[in-house]
Amino acid sequence: MSLRTLLLLPTLLLLGACNRPAPAPPDTPPEPQATQMRDAIQRPLDRAKAARDMLEKAPDLDAAERAATDTSATPAPPVSR
């Protein structure tokens, strides 16, 4: 036998012994891997949406507050003598 044949047989045996890793069970969802990055990106967006909502509601709240505190717009109760 030649040297090439002697090296080829153990190499083929070692490669034949290698197995593929077992696949993950399909019932379990994959573990999240980028939650910190996603949270870091989402946090300023959430703050901006909250600020926009507050600015959109501000005129309505201001008008309701003015209507509640404005006593000149409501008629005075009759005075009994």
C-alpha positions in Angstrom: 0.0 0.0 0.0 1.1 3.4 -0.7 1.5 6.2 1.8 -1.5 8.1 0.1 -3.8 5.1 0.7 -2.7 4.8 4.3 -3.5 8.4 5.0 -6.7 8.4 3.0 -8.4 5.5 5.0 -8.1 7.0 8.5 -9.2 10.4 7.1 -12.3 8.9 5.6 -13.1 7.0 8.8 -12.8 10.2 10.8 -15.0 12.1 8.4 -17.6 9.3 8.5 -17.7 9.5 12.3 -18.8 13.1 12.2 -22.5 13.7 12.6 -24.6 16.7 12.0 -26.0 18.5 15.1 -29.5 17.5 16.1 -32.1 20.1 14.9 -33.9 22.1 17.5 -37.4 20.7 18.5 -40.0 22.6 16.4 -42.3 23.1 19.5 -40.0 25.6 21.2 -39.6 29.1 19.7 -36.1 30.3 19.0 -34.5 32.3 21.8 -34.4 36.1 21.1 -30.9 37.2 20.5 -31.1 41.0 19.8 -33.5 42.2 22.5 -31.2 44.7 24.0 -30.5 46.3 20.6 -34.2 46.3 19.7 -35.1 47.8 23.0 -32.5 50.5 22.6 -33.9 51.4 19.2 -37.5 51.2 20.3 -37.2 53.4 23.5 -36.7 56.8 21.7 -39.5 55.9 19.3 -41.9 55.2 22.1 -41.0 58.5 23.8 -41.5 60.4 20.6 -44.9 58.7 20.1 -45.9 59.6 23.7 -44.8 63.2 23.2 -46.8 63.4 19.9 -49.9 62.0 21.6 -49.6 64.5 24.4 -49.2 67.4 22.0 -52.2 66.3 20.0 -54.3 66.0 23.2 -53.1 69.3 24.7 -55.5 71.7 22.9 -58.5 69.5 23.9 -57.3 69.4 27.5 -56.7 73.1 27.5 -60.1 73.9 26.1 -61.7 71.6 28.7 -59.8 73.3 31.5 -60.8 76.7 30.3 -64.4 75.7 30.1 -64.3 74.3 33.6 -62.7 77.4 35.1 -64.5 80.0 33.1 -67.5 81.1 35.2 -68.4 84.1 33.1 -69.8 81.9 30.4 -72.3 80.2 32.7 -75.3 82.1 33.8 -75.5 83.1 37.4 -78.1 81.4 39.6 -81.1 83.6 40.3 -81.0 85.5 43.6 -83.9 84.8 45.9 -85.2 87.7 48.1 
